[in-house]
Amino acid sequence: MREETKTIKVYSYSELSEKAKEKVKQMFLECKFENSDIFTEDCEENLKSLFPNSNLKVEYSLNSCQGDGFNIYGDLNIEDILKYLDFKDDEKEKVKNICVDSDYIVLHRNTSGYIYSVKFSEDAEDIINNLNLDYDNLSENNLKLLKYFIEKSLDYMEKLDKNFENDGYNFFYETNEEEVKEGCENNGYEFTEDGKLYYWGIKKMIRECIDMENDFNSDCKVYDCNVKDYFGNKMYIVTNDALKELKFMSKYKDYYKRRKFLDNKNLKHIIIEKWGEVINIDIKTYNEISKIFFDYKMPCKQNLEILNY
C-alpha cells in the first residue's frame, strides 16, 4: 500500500489571470440572479425614501425580451408626488384641497403574463373617479387641474419605472473589477488556476442565511457554502436542529417568474415549490460538509447521485 499527495495551487482573485478573472465575474453575476430579492428590497427601500407616506411595491422581468420591463404599483401618496412635480405653490395647495378626502392615487400592477410599466395605459379619468371628491363644489377649472396633476404624476412615475429598469439591467448584467475584488476579499474566496472556486476551504466560507430561514420551519437554519450541484445550481445546506439532520437544497430558478405569473392571473391561492432537494453532488463536497456538520445526520448516499470527481 502506498499514499500519494496531490498538490493544488490556490489563488486569491488578484493573483488570477485575466481569463480566470472573467470566469469569477460571471460567477458573481449568476449569484445576483440567484439572490434577486436583494435588488427587489433595494428598490422598495429607495421608494420608501422617495415617497415616505406611500405604500409602493415593484414587479419586473429583465430578460431583454419583448414585454419585459419594470413596474411600480401600489398606493401613491398625493403629497409625496407633489414634491417632485413642477407645479406652482398655489397649484399644489389647490390639488391638496381638491383631494382633501383622498390621500392616494392607485397605481396598478400588470394583469397579463408580461411585466412592464403600465403607466401609459392608466386612464386619468378612471383614477379621478376612484377618488373621494366633493363634486358639488368642484369647478371645471379645478377638475382640469386635477386631471393635469394625475397625468403629470403618471409621467413622472413612468420615468421612474425606466430608471429602475436601467438600474436592474446594470445590477444583473454588469459588474466591475473593484466590486468583484472587494466581494472576494470580504468573503475570503480562493480559486484554482482556471477561476473555479476552491471548495476545500469550505468551512471558512460558510455563512448562515437568516433571511432565507422564513421559507422553512422554526427549527431549520440555512447555510450558504458557495457550492453548486452537478447541474450548476447554487446549493444550500438546511439543518433541522430538532431532528439533528440536514438536507442539500436549491432554489428553483424560475420560482419568482412563475409566482408573479400566477399572482397576475389572480391565482395567489395556488402554491408552488420554491425549494427542491439536491441529489447530484460530488463526493469531495459531501465528505467536507459531513466533517463540518459531524453531529448531524447526512442525506443517505443511496438516495443521492454521488459523483466522483
Contacts in CASP RR format, 6 or more apart in sequence:
PFRMAT RR
TARGET T0000
AUTHOR 0000-0000-0000
METHOD contacts of the structure
MODEL  1
MREETKTIKVYSYSELSEKAKEKVKQMFLECKFENSDIFTEDCEENLKSL
FPNSNLKVEYSLNSCQGDGFNIYGDLNIEDILKYLDFKDDEKEKVKNICV
DSDYIVLHRNTSGYIYSVKFSEDAEDIINNLNLDYDNLSENNLKLLKYFI
EKSLDYMEKLDKNFENDGYNFFYETNEEEVKEGCENNGYEFTEDGKLYYW
GIKKMIRECIDMENDFNSDCKVYDCNVKDYFGNKMYIVTNDALKELKFMS
KYKDYYKRRKFLDNKNLKHIIIEKWGEVINIDIKTYNEISKIFFDYKMPC
KQNLEILNY
8 192 0 8 1.000
8 198 0 8 1.000
8 200 0 8 1.000
9 192 0 8 1.000
9 193 0 8 1.000
10 190 0 8 1.000
10 191 0 8 1.000
10 192 0 8 1.000
10 198 0 8 1.000
11 20 0 8 1.000
11 190 0 8 1.000
11 191 0 8 1.000
11 192 0 8 1.000
11 193 0 8 1.000
11 195 0 8 1.000
12 184 0 8 1.000
12 185 0 8 1.000
12 190 0 8 1.000
12 191 0 8 1.000
13 21 0 8 1.000
13 24 0 8 1.000
13 180 0 8 1.000
13 181 0 8 1.000
13 184 0 8 1.000
13 185 0 8 1.000
13 189 0 8 1.000
13 191 0 8 1.000
14 181 0 8 1.000
16 24 0 8 1.000
16 191 0 8 1.000
16 193 0 8 1.000
16 195 0 8 1.000
17 193 0 8 1.000
20 191 0 8 1.000
20 193 0 8 1.000
20 194 0 8 1.000
20 195 0 8 1.000
21 177 0 8 1.000
21 180 0 8 1.000
21 195 0 8 1.000
23 194 0 8 1.000
23 195 0 8 1.000
23 196 0 8 1.000
24 180 0 8 1.000
24 184 0 8 1.000
24 191 0 8 1.000
24 195 0 8 1.000
25 175 0 8 1.000
25 180 0 8 1.000
27 197 0 8 1.000
28 175 0 8 1.000
28 179 0 8 1.000
28 180 0 8 1.000
28 183 0 8 1.000
29 172 0 8 1.000
29 173 0 8 1.000
29 174 0 8 1.000
29 175 0 8 1.000
30 234 0 8 1.000
31 234 0 8 1.000
32 38 0 8 1.000
32 39 0 8 1.000
32 171 0 8 1.000
32 172 0 8 1.000
33 172 0 8 1.000
33 253 0 8 1.000
34 234 0 8 1.000
34 251 0 8 1.000
34 253 0 8 1.000
36 172 0 8 1.000
36 256 0 8 1.000
37 211 0 8 1.000
39 168 0 8 1.000
39 171 0 8 1.000
39 172 0 8 1.000
40 58 0 8 1.000
43 58 0 8 1.000
43 164 0 8 1.000
43 167 0 8 1.000
44 56 0 8 1.000
44 57 0 8 1.000
44 58 0 8 1.000
47 54 0 8 1.000
47 56 0 8 1.000
47 58 0 8 1.000
47 72 0 8 1.000
48 54 0 8 1.000
48 56 0 8 1.000
50 80 0 8 1.000
51 76 0 8 1.000
51 77 0 8 1.000
51 80 0 8 1.000
51 81 0 8 1.000
52 80 0 8 1.000
53 77 0 8 1.000
53 79 0 8 1.000
53 80 0 8 1.000
53 103 0 8 1.000
54 74 0 8 1.000
54 75 0 8 1.000
54 76 0 8 1.000
54 77 0 8 1.000
54 80 0 8 1.000
54 104 0 8 1.000
55 74 0 8 1.000
55 75 0 8 1.000
55 104 0 8 1.000
56 72 0 8 1.000
56 73 0 8 1.000
56 74 0 8 1.000
56 75 0 8 1.000
56 76 0 8 1.000
56 107 0 8 1.000
57 72 0 8 1.000
57 73 0 8 1.000
57 74 0 8 1.000
57 109 0 8 1.000
58 70 0 8 1.000
58 71 0 8 1.000
58 72 0 8 1.000
58 73 0 8 1.000
58 164 0 8 1.000
59 70 0 8 1.000
59 71 0 8 1.000
59 73 0 8 1.000
59 109 0 8 1.000
59 110 0 8 1.000
59 115 0 8 1.000
59 260 0 8 1.000
60 68 0 8 1.000
60 69 0 8 1.000
60 70 0 8 1.000
60 71 0 8 1.000
60 115 0 8 1.000
60 164 0 8 1.000
60 165 0 8 1.000
60 168 0 8 1.000
61 67 0 8 1.000
61 68 0 8 1.000
61 69 0 8 1.000
61 114 0 8 1.000
61 115 0 8 1.000
61 116 0 8 1.000
61 257 0 8 1.000
61 260 0 8 1.000
62 68 0 8 1.000
62 69 0 8 1.000
62 70 0 8 1.000
62 165 0 8 1.000
62 168 0 8 1.000
62 169 0 8 1.000
62 172 0 8 1.000
64 169 0 8 1.000
67 114 0 8 1.000
67 115 0 8 1.000
67 116 0 8 1.000
68 114 0 8 1.000
68 115 0 8 1.000
68 116 0 8 1.000
69 115 0 8 1.000
69 116 0 8 1.000
69 117 0 8 1.000
69 161 0 8 1.000
69 165 0 8 1.000
70 115 0 8 1.000
70 116 0 8 1.000
70 117 0 8 1.000
70 161 0 8 1.000
70 162 0 8 1.000
70 164 0 8 1.000
70 165 0 8 1.000
70 168 0 8 1.000
71 109 0 8 1.000
71 110 0 8 1.000
71 115 0 8 1.000
71 116 0 8 1.000
71 117 0 8 1.000
71 118 0 8 1.000
71 161 0 8 1.000
72 107 0 8 1.000
72 117 0 8 1.000
72 157 0 8 1.000
72 160 0 8 1.000
72 161 0 8 1.000
72 164 0 8 1.000
73 107 0 8 1.000
73 108 0 8 1.000
73 109 0 8 1.000
74 106 0 8 1.000
74 107 0 8 1.000
74 108 0 8 1.000
74 109 0 8 1.000
75 103 0 8 1.000
75 104 0 8 1.000
75 105 0 8 1.000
75 106 0 8 1.000
75 107 0 8 1.000
76 104 0 8 1.000
76 105 0 8 1.000
76 106 0 8 1.000
76 107 0 8 1.000
76 153 0 8 1.000
76 157 0 8 1.000
77 103 0 8 1.000
77 104 0 8 1.000
78 95 0 8 1.000
78 96 0 8 1.000
78 99 0 8 1.000
78 102 0 8 1.000
78 103 0 8 1.000
78 104 0 8 1.000
78 105 0 8 1.000
79 96 0 8 1.000
81 105 0 8 1.000
81 153 0 8 1.000
81 156 0 8 1.000
81 157 0 8 1.000
82 92 0 8 1.000
82 95 0 8 1.000
82 96 0 8 1.000
82 149 0 8 1.000
84 156 0 8 1.000
85 92 0 8 1.000
85 149 0 8 1.000
85 152 0 8 1.000
85 153 0 8 1.000
85 156 0 8 1.000
86 152 0 8 1.000
87 95 0 8 1.000
87 149 0 8 1.000
87 152 0 8 1.000
91 145 0 8 1.000
94 142 0 8 1.000
94 145 0 8 1.000
95 145 0 8 1.000
95 146 0 8 1.000
95 149 0 8 1.000
98 133 0 8 1.000
98 138 0 8 1.000
98 142 0 8 1.000
98 145 0 8 1.000
98 146 0 8 1.000
99 131 0 8 1.000
99 133 0 8 1.000
99 146 0 8 1.000
100 134 0 8 1.000
101 132 0 8 1.000
101 133 0 8 1.000
101 134 0 8 1.000
102 131 0 8 1.000
102 132 0 8 1.000
102 133 0 8 1.000
105 127 0 8 1.000
105 131 0 8 1.000
105 150 0 8 1.000
105 153 0 8 1.000
106 127 0 8 1.000
106 130 0 8 1.000
107 119 0 8 1.000
107 122 0 8 1.000
107 157 0 8 1.000
108 118 0 8 1.000
108 122 0 8 1.000
109 118 0 8 1.000
109 264 0 8 1.000
110 116 0 8 1.000
110 118 0 8 1.000
110 264 0 8 1.000
111 264 0 8 1.000
112 264 0 8 1.000
113 261 0 8 1.000
113 264 0 8 1.000
113 265 0 8 1.000
115 260 0 8 1.000
115 264 0 8 1.000
117 158 0 8 1.000
117 161 0 8 1.000
117 162 0 8 1.000
117 165 0 8 1.000
119 154 0 8 1.000
119 155 0 8 1.000
119 157 0 8 1.000
119 158 0 8 1.000
119 161 0 8 1.000
120 154 0 8 1.000
120 158 0 8 1.000
122 154 0 8 1.000
124 147 0 8 1.000
124 150 0 8 1.000
124 151 0 8 1.000
124 154 0 8 1.000
125 147 0 8 1.000
127 150 0 8 1.000
128 143 0 8 1.000
128 146 0 8 1.000
128 147 0 8 1.000
128 150 0 8 1.000
133 146 0 8 1.000
183 189 0 8 1.000
187 205 0 8 1.000
187 207 0 8 1.000
187 226 0 8 1.000
188 204 0 8 1.000
188 205 0 8 1.000
189 197 0 8 1.000
189 198 0 8 1.000
189 205 0 8 1.000
189 226 0 8 1.000
190 197 0 8 1.000
190 198 0 8 1.000
190 201 0 8 1.000
191 197 0 8 1.000
191 198 0 8 1.000
192 198 0 8 1.000
197 226 0 8 1.000
197 227 0 8 1.000
199 226 0 8 1.000
199 227 0 8 1.000
199 284 0 8 1.000
199 285 0 8 1.000
199 288 0 8 1.000
200 284 0 8 1.000
200 288 0 8 1.000
201 288 0 8 1.000
202 225 0 8 1.000
202 226 0 8 1.000
202 227 0 8 1.000
202 285 0 8 1.000
202 288 0 8 1.000
202 289 0 8 1.000
202 292 0 8 1.000
203 288 0 8 1.000
203 292 0 8 1.000
205 225 0 8 1.000
205 226 0 8 1.000
206 223 0 8 1.000
206 224 0 8 1.000
206 225 0 8 1.000
206 237 0 8 1.000
206 292 0 8 1.000
207 223 0 8 1.000
207 224 0 8 1.000
208 221 0 8 1.000
208 222 0 8 1.000
208 223 0 8 1.000
208 224 0 8 1.000
209 222 0 8 1.000
209 223 0 8 1.000
209 224 0 8 1.000
209 236 0 8 1.000
210 222 0 8 1.000
212 222 0 8 1.000
212 236 0 8 1.000
213 220 0 8 1.000
213 221 0 8 1.000
213 222 0 8 1.000
215 222 0 8 1.000
215 274 0 8 1.000
215 275 0 8 1.000
216 222 0 8 1.000
216 238 0 8 1.000
217 240 0 8 1.000
219 240 0 8 1.000
219 241 0 8 1.000
219 242 0 8 1.000
219 243 0 8 1.000
220 238 0 8 1.000
220 239 0 8 1.000
220 240 0 8 1.000
220 241 0 8 1.000
221 238 0 8 1.000
221 239 0 8 1.000
221 241 0 8 1.000
222 236 0 8 1.000
222 237 0 8 1.000
222 238 0 8 1.000
222 249 0 8 1.000
223 236 0 8 1.000
223 237 0 8 1.000
223 238 0 8 1.000
223 239 0 8 1.000
224 234 0 8 1.000
224 236 0 8 1.000
225 235 0 8 1.000
225 236 0 8 1.000
225 237 0 8 1.000
225 289 0 8 1.000
227 234 0 8 1.000
227 235 0 8 1.000
227 285 0 8 1.000
228 234 0 8 1.000
228 235 0 8 1.000
229 235 0 8 1.000
229 248 0 8 1.000
229 250 0 8 1.000
229 278 0 8 1.000
229 280 0 8 1.000
229 281 0 8 1.000
230 280 0 8 1.000
230 281 0 8 1.000
230 282 0 8 1.000
230 305 0 8 1.000
230 307 0 8 1.000
231 280 0 8 1.000
233 250 0 8 1.000
233 251 0 8 1.000
233 253 0 8 1.000
233 278 0 8 1.000
234 250 0 8 1.000
234 251 0 8 1.000
235 248 0 8 1.000
235 249 0 8 1.000
235 250 0 8 1.000
235 278 0 8 1.000
235 281 0 8 1.000
236 248 0 8 1.000
236 249 0 8 1.000
236 250 0 8 1.000
236 251 0 8 1.000
237 246 0 8 1.000
237 247 0 8 1.000
237 248 0 8 1.000
237 249 0 8 1.000
237 289 0 8 1.000
237 293 0 8 1.000
238 246 0 8 1.000
238 247 0 8 1.000
238 248 0 8 1.000
238 249 0 8 1.000
239 245 0 8 1.000
239 246 0 8 1.000
239 293 0 8 1.000
239 296 0 8 1.000
240 246 0 8 1.000
240 247 0 8 1.000
243 297 0 8 1.000
244 295 0 8 1.000
244 296 0 8 1.000
244 297 0 8 1.000
245 296 0 8 1.000
245 297 0 8 1.000
245 298 0 8 1.000
246 289 0 8 1.000
246 293 0 8 1.000
246 296 0 8 1.000
246 297 0 8 1.000
246 298 0 8 1.000
246 299 0 8 1.000
247 277 0 8 1.000
247 299 0 8 1.000
248 277 0 8 1.000
248 278 0 8 1.000
248 279 0 8 1.000
248 281 0 8 1.000
248 299 0 8 1.000
249 275 0 8 1.000
249 276 0 8 1.000
249 277 0 8 1.000
249 278 0 8 1.000
250 275 0 8 1.000
250 276 0 8 1.000
250 277 0 8 1.000
250 278 0 8 1.000
251 274 0 8 1.000
251 275 0 8 1.000
251 276 0 8 1.000
252 258 0 8 1.000
252 273 0 8 1.000
252 274 0 8 1.000
252 275 0 8 1.000
252 276 0 8 1.000
255 272 0 8 1.000
255 273 0 8 1.000
255 274 0 8 1.000
258 272 0 8 1.000
259 272 0 8 1.000
262 268 0 8 1.000
262 270 0 8 1.000
262 272 0 8 1.000
279 303 0 8 1.000
279 304 0 8 1.000
279 305 0 8 1.000
280 304 0 8 1.000
280 305 0 8 1.000
280 307 0 8 1.000
281 304 0 8 1.000
281 305 0 8 1.000
281 306 0 8 1.000
281 307 0 8 1.000
282 306 0 8 1.000
282 307 0 8 1.000
282 308 0 8 1.000
282 309 0 8 1.000
283 306 0 8 1.000
283 307 0 8 1.000
283 308 0 8 1.000
283 309 0 8 1.000
284 309 0 8 1.000
286 298 0 8 1.000
286 301 0 8 1.000
286 304 0 8 1.000
286 306 0 8 1.000
289 298 0 8 1.000
290 298 0 8 1.000
END
